[in-house]
Amino acid sequence: MQIICVGDLCCDLIVPYGKMQEALACGDIRKETADQLQVRMQCGGSVGNVARHLGRLKAQPVFVTPVCRDPLGDYLTDQMEQAGVDMRWTCDSQRSNMYCVAVLDQTGERTMFCFVPPWADYPRFDRHSFDQIPRGSGQILFTSGMAFLDDAQNNAAVLEYFTKQKESGAMIVFDLNVRAESYGYEGERKASMEKMIALSDILLGSGTEEFRQVTGRPEIRDAAESLLHDGAKCVIARDGGNQILVLGEGLDQYIPVKRVESVSTIGAGDCFDAAFLNGIASGADVITAVRAAAEYTRAYLAK
């Protein structure tokens, strides 16, 4: 099955603040240390990360995202294509792509900040963003909460496209990826994401905090069950290093997760999503795809 990813692409700036503090505290001011602790620039965005992992898995994903034809947009497009992502259906944006700043503490955990310079913008879709994409029953459509803003036009365009594709027989996979600390979760964005949940065949999410934000329920199982009542056909609930809950018609299972020592968990959820989508596209059932995604993520984190 063809995998079409719809969503955000941005430039990530990785700031190793915790390691910088450690080096200064112990008086390590060697040039080689400073060289290792530079701010790093890389291709980012939650759906962009998923598409890039899919490219590395040789899944030949298509990525639909707004891109400005400026030096940053050219850099991001080139990086995606080098990773094996089909960028032919990107839509033009009049404003440059935004930045996400990830500040890492001593343990490698991140605090994220959105940085939108005056000449840039959040990724925004309109009703013409999807004009060139053919419909088909052999498609898996993937997006995340990062595709939804406090912007009625953007959200309506995304929902209209996914609704039409589902009517044509496409499978819809949606990762909540709320990021309420950066994007908020109320008003227009909340209402649109609730519609997307009802439209989804498979719903992915991560952590008690995210599920509580969406459902108001503090326990992951209760939250997953309420999302099924809201319209999702299957819910896959990750919880860090704990078991993964899979709920749906004929599905009620916890998948064990092998522990791994990792420098950082940045991108772990995107990595899981990509491996899961690759499994489903290859014909695996949900449980088999979840197991494969958990193992792929473990290997990624162990690097």
ABEGO torsion letter per residue (X at the ends): XBBBBBEBBBBBBBBBAAAAAAAAAAGBABAAAAAAABBBBBBBEAAAAAAAAAAAAGAGBBBBBBBBBBAAAAAAAAAAAAAGBBAAABBBBABBBBBBBBBBBAAGBBBBBBBBBAABBBBBBBAAAAAABBBBAABBBBBBAAABBBBAAAAAAAAAAAAAAAAAGBBBBBBAGAGAAAAEBBEAAAAAAAAAAAABABBBBBEAAAAAAAAGBABAAAAAAAAAAAGBABBBBBBEABBBBBBEBGBBBBBBBBBBBBABABGAAAAAAAAAAAAAAAGBBAAAAAAAAAAAAAAAAAX
